[in-house]
Structure formats: structure tokens, C-alpha cells
Amino acid sequence: MHITIREAIRNWNRFDAIIDVRSPDEWAADRLPGAINLPVLSNQERAEIGALYAESAFAAKKRGAALVARNIAVALEAALIDKPRQWRPLIYCWRGGNRSQALATVLERVGWKPALLTGGYTAFRRYVIEDLSVQAQRLRYQIVCGVTGSGKSLFLRNARHAGRQVLDLEALAHHRGSLLGSEPTGTQPSQKAFETAIWDQLRQFNESESVLVESESKKIGALQVPTALITQMRAAECIELCPRLEDRVAHLLADYAHFFDQPELLMAQLERLAPLVGLDRLAQWNDSIRRRAWPELVTSLLTHHYDPTYRRSMRKNYSGYAQAKKLQGHPMHAPLHAAAA
């Protein structure tokens, strides 16, 4: 049975699995939320068939059919072996063509009733681009502000645990949003995957309740926050966390401990700030690093760079920042989310 992307989304919970039959590289770049990968062609096999197709379409189809049949057999004997007769998956490939149809045909012959996504991933991608703006604009936001080390991410986690609607863009981007913000492990997702993750969260939010989101810039690491979303965020009301400087320093010392084991890397990263702070200030920071005077370093970074830079940016970009509701204390010590309800 063929099904459009709009029908698939309306009936999302009726599918027992979402199966992406594209190659692992295609699946890793972006996919439908929750999709598992059962590739009918591996990365190498897909490249081989593409090259062969340029020489002879018939030869490519013959070779491709053999590879696809072999890979479907592997899936039937492994990932699908224990599925009951009533099991119903949604299957898709790049455009809803040969790869997804091959698996769907075999599953139908077995006795299952798979749904085949018309247009495949490309139809889904077009829908996300269109609907992301709709979802972003239907919601009301509260922007969580605060200079570096205020515990904004911790505040959001506490709020989520308390039942609030939270959009954690830095978690979705796998980045902490600053020069030193890359996570100690892993890499950022693709721009497409980032947008899919945002869309998937937004569409599940209740528009009768506000959504808490951190005061991000347009870019989080290498990723762009969608224009429709950042526009709504910058016009929203703000909540500002106002902890003591010593609490912020303690929080950052714990949160960025991975940098203290790599002093050379840390100095190399901070060197990029030289045009903004000057060589004398950079030399002071490098001296603190060599002496491993971490509280001294972090305090200086905050007071001489991060705090003034953040406040200038907020005054320029977030219209509600000047009237932000102030919350004292630090999320490490108090459940500040209760005051923001």
C-alpha cells in the first residue's frame, strides 16, 4: 500500500516500525524520526551500482537485483525473523522507488502488510522544510537567558523533569554554543538531521503552554537555527538566571573539566579570541593555563570576555531581554524552574 507523507504522519503511531532501506551513509545524514536502517545496498554496493549504471543500465539492474535480494534475505533471517504476522512497517528509500519497493514486495509475499512511503525521503524532507515554519510560529516561547555558567542547560533539564515543555537546541545540536562548546565526544549532526530533530519536537508540543528554550545565537557550532524559529525566539519574553560569580565558576570547572587535561588545545582555542581581547589578555590566560590556575582562568574569561559579549548580543538581538524576569541563585542549588512557571 502506498501512503503519502501527510498520511504517514497522521498515522505515525499505527506503524510498528519505520524502515529506511537506504545505505548507512544516507541514513546517518538524516532520516524519519525513529527509523531503523535495513539497507538493501551497502555504501560500497550503492557506489558500485551507480558506477555500473553509467556504463549499462541493464548490467546495473541485474547486479543490483542480486545484491538487493541477498541483503533482503539477511534482513529476513536476522532483524525480521521474530516479527509476528500482524506486524506492520512503513518502508521508504530515497524517492520511493526500486529499493523500498523491493523490500515491500518480499514482505507482502511473506504475509505482512507494509506501507510504502510515496516519494520516499525526498517527500519527507520537503514536508519538514514546509512544516517547520508552521510549527515554529504556532507556539509561544519563554527564553532562558543568563551569562556563561549560569546553568541554563541544567535549568532546562530541571524544567523538563518538572513537566515543562523544553526545546534544548544545544542538546539537539550536540554543541554547547560557544568557542569551547564542542562536546568531549561525538560530532554534530548534519543540518538536515538538526532540522528534523527540531521539527519532531515542535510538532509534539501543546500550543496552550509556553516552550522554554535557551537564548541561542543564529549558529550553534556549525549548525544554523532555522530562521522561522530564531525569529520567534527573539521576539519572545525572557527569563534571566542571575547566580553569583563564584557559583558560575564552580559550575564551569565541573562542566568543562575535559579541557583542563588538554592545556595545549585550550590555549590554541583561546588564541582565536586574540583579536577581541588583545595579546596582553591572551598572555595572562596562557599563564594561568601553564600554572593550572583554573578558577583564576575561568573568572577572567567570564569577566573580560564572555559576560560583556553575551550582554551586548542579548541587548541587540532579544527584544524582551531588557524586561527579563530575574531569577536569583543557581540551578545547581535550587529548583529555579518553579519560579519560571
ZAMARGU-4260 file (C-alpha; in steps of 0.2 Angstrom, whole numbers, plus 5000, padded with zeros to 4 digits):
<rodrens>
0) 5000/5000/5000 | 5007/5017/4995 | 5005/5031/5008 | 5009/5050/5007 | 5020/5058/5020
5) 5005/5068/5027 | 4995/5052/5029 | 5010/5043/5037 | 5012/5057/5050 | 4994/5057/5054
10) 4995/5038/5057 | 5013/5038/5064 | 5008/5028/5080 | 5000/5014/5069 | 5016/5008/5062
15) 5026/4995/5071 | 5042/5001/5063 | 5049/5014/5051 | 5062/5005/5040 | 5074/5016/5030
20) 5082/5004/5016 | 5094/5017/5010 | 5113/5015/5013 | 5120/5018/5030 | 5128/5034/5025
25) 5111/5041/5018 | 5103/5035/5034 | 5116/5043/5045 | 5114/5060/5037 | 5096/5061/5040
30) 5080/5050/5042 | 5062/5049/5048 | 5061/5050/5067 | 5064/5033/5074 | 5068/5025/5058
35) 5079/5009/5058 | 5091/5005/5044 | 5089/4989/5034 | 5099/4994/5019 | 5096/4984/5003
40) 5113/4991/4997 | 5128/4995/5007 | 5138/5011/5005 | 5150/5002/4994 | 5137/4992/4984
45) 5127/5008/4980 | 5143/5016/4974 | 5146/5001/4963 | 5129/5000/4956 | 5130/5019/4952
50) 5146/5017/4943 | 5140/5002/4933 | 5123/5011/4928 | 5134/5024/4919 | 5140/5010/4908
55) 5125/4999/4906 | 5108/5001/4914 | 5104/4983/4911 | 5120/4977/4919 | 5117/4988/4934
60) 5100/4982/4937 | 5105/4964/4935 | 5119/4966/4948 | 5109/4977/4959 | 5095/4964/4960
65) 5107/4951/4965 | 5114/4962/4979 | 5097/4968/4985 | 5090/4950/4985 | 5105/4944/4996
70) 5103/4959/5008 | 5084/4957/5010 | 5087/4938/5014 | 5099/4943/5028 | 5086/4955/5035
75) 5073/4942/5035 | 5084/4929/5044 | 5090/4942/5057 | 5081/4958/5060 | 5064/4952/5055
80) 5064/4934/5060 | 5054/4936/5075 | 5041/4948/5069 | 5023/4942/5070 | 5010/4941/5056
85) 5001/4957/5062 | 5017/4967/5061 | 5016/4982/5050 | 5031/4993/5045 | 5032/5009/5035
90) 5046/5007/5022 | 5055/5021/5012 | 5070/5024/5002 | 5077/5040/4993 | 5062/5043/4981
95) 5050/5028/4985 | 5057/5018/4970 | 5066/5002/4967 | 5075/4999/4984 | 5059/5002/4995
100) 5048/4993/4983 | 5059/4978/4983 | 5058/4975/5001 | 5040/4979/5002 | 5036/4966/4988
105) 5045/4952/4998 | 5037/4957/5014 | 5020/4956/5006 | 5024/4939/4999 | 5028/4933/5017
110) 5011/4939/5023 | 5015/4956/5031 | 5006/4972/5025 | 5019/4985/5024 | 5015/5003/5019
115) 5027/5011/5006 | 5030/5030/5008 | 5027/5039/4991 | 5041/5050/4986 | 5052/5042/5000
120) 5064/5053/5010 | 5064/5067/4997 | 5045/5069/5001 | 5048/5069/5019 | 5062/5082/5018
125) 5051/5094/5008 | 5037/5092/5021 | 5049/5096/5035 | 5055/5112/5027 | 5037/5117/5024
130) 5030/5112/5041 | 5045/5118/5052 | 5039/5136/5049 | 5021/5132/5053 | 5026/5123/5069
135) 5038/5136/5075 | 5025/5150/5073 | 5011/5141/5082 | 5020/5141/5098 | 5024/5153/5112
140) 5041/5153/5119 | 5050/5159/5135 | 5068/5162/5133 | 5080/5157/5146 | 5094/5170/5147
145) 5110/5171/5158 | 5128/5174/5156 | 5140/5159/5153 | 5140/5147/5168 | 5123/5152/5174
150) 5117/5134/5172 | 5104/5137/5158 | 5106/5119/5151 | 5104/5112/5169 | 5089/5124/5171
155) 5081/5117/5156 | 5084/5099/5162 | 5076/5103/5178 | 5061/5111/5170 | 5059/5096/5159
160) 5059/5084/5174 | 5046/5095/5182 | 5034/5093/5167 | 5038/5109/5157 | 5039/5109/5138
165) 5058/5112/5134 | 5067/5113/5117 | 5085/5110/5121 | 5094/5116/5105 | 5111/5113/5111
170) 5107/5095/5115 | 5100/5093/5098 | 5115/5101/5090 | 5127/5091/5101 | 5136/5108/5105
175) 5136/5120/5119 | 5135/5135/5108 | 5152/5144/5111 | 5170/5144/5106 | 5173/5130/5119
180) 5157/5122/5116 | 5160/5106/5106 | 5156/5090/5116 | 5170/5080/5123 | 5164/5065/5112
185) 5155/5063/5095 | 5152/5076/5081 | 5137/5087/5077 | 5123/5080/5066 | 5120/5086/5049
190) 5110/5102/5046 | 5096/5092/5039 | 5096/5080/5054 | 5096/5095/5066 | 5081/5102/5057
195) 5072/5086/5058 | 5075/5084/5076 | 5069/5102/5080 | 5053/5099/5069 | 5050/5082/5078
200) 5050/5091/5095 | 5040/5106/5090 | 5026/5096/5082 | 5023/5087/5098 | 5022/5102/5109
205) 5005/5109/5116 | 5002/5126/5110 | 4992/5131/5125 | 5008/5130/5136 | 5024/5140/5133
210) 5040/5132/5127 | 5056/5135/5137 | 5072/5137/5126 | 5089/5144/5129 | 5094/5161/5121
215) 5104/5155/5107 | 5113/5164/5093 | 5109/5160/5074 | 5123/5147/5074 | 5126/5133/5087
220) 5143/5126/5082 | 5142/5123/5063 | 5123/5122/5063 | 5110/5136/5059 | 5095/5138/5069
225) 5080/5138/5057 | 5075/5156/5053 | 5057/5154/5057 | 5062/5148/5075 | 5075/5161/5079
230) 5064/5175/5073 | 5050/5169/5085 | 5063/5167/5099 | 5070/5184/5098 | 5053/5192/5100
235) 5048/5181/5115 | 5048/5185/5133 | 5064/5182/5143 | 5069/5174/5160 | 5086/5178/5166
240) 5096/5167/5178 | 5107/5178/5190 | 5118/5167/5200 | 5134/5173/5210 | 5150/5173/5200
245) 5158/5160/5212 | 5144/5148/5208 | 5146/5150/5190 | 5165/5147/5191 | 5162/5131/5201
250) 5149/5125/5188 | 5160/5128/5173 | 5175/5120/5182 | 5165/5104/5183 | 5156/5106/5166
255) 5172/5109/5156 | 5184/5098/5165 | 5189/5089/5149 | 5198/5105/5143 | 5210/5105/5159
260) 5218/5089/5153 | 5222/5096/5136 | 5231/5113/5140 | 5239/5115/5123 | 5222/5113/5115
265) 5214/5125/5127 | 5227/5138/5123 | 5225/5135/5104 | 5206/5138/5106 | 5208/5154/5116
270) 5221/5161/5103 | 5206/5164/5092 | 5200/5177/5104 | 5216/5187/5102 | 5208/5200/5090
275) 5194/5203/5103 | 5203/5204/5119 | 5221/5208/5114 | 5238/5200/5116 | 5241/5205/5134
280) 5225/5197/5140 | 5228/5182/5130 | 5246/5181/5138 | 5238/5181/5155 | 5226/5167/5151
285) 5240/5157/5144 | 5250/5160/5160 | 5235/5154/5171 | 5234/5138/5160 | 5253/5134/5162
290) 5251/5136/5181 | 5235/5126/5180 | 5226/5140/5190 | 5209/5135/5183 | 5197/5146/5194
295) 5208/5161/5190 | 5207/5157/5172 | 5188/5155/5171 | 5185/5170/5182 | 5195/5181/5170
300) 5187/5173/5154 | 5170/5177/5161 | 5173/5195/5167 | 5184/5201/5152 | 5176/5192/5138
305) 5161/5181/5139 | 5150/5192/5151 | 5151/5208/5141 | 5150/5199/5124 | 5134/5190/5130
310) 5125/5205/5136 | 5129/5215/5121 | 5122/5202/5110 | 5107/5199/5120 | 5103/5218/5120
315) 5105/5218/5101 | 5095/5203/5097 | 5082/5199/5110 | 5069/5212/5112 | 5062/5205/5129
320) 5080/5205/5137 | 5078/5222/5145 | 5062/5217/5154 | 5068/5199/5158 | 5061/5192/5174
325) 5077/5189/5186 | 5079/5173/5195 | 5092/5173/5209 | 5103/5158/5214 | 5110/5144/5203
330) 5101/5128/5196 | 5114/5118/5205 | 5107/5123/5222 | 5089/5127/5219 | 5074/5122/5208
335) 5073/5138/5199 | 5061/5131/5186 | 5047/5133/5199 | 5048/5152/5199 | 5048/5152/5180
340) 5031/5143/5178
</rodrens>
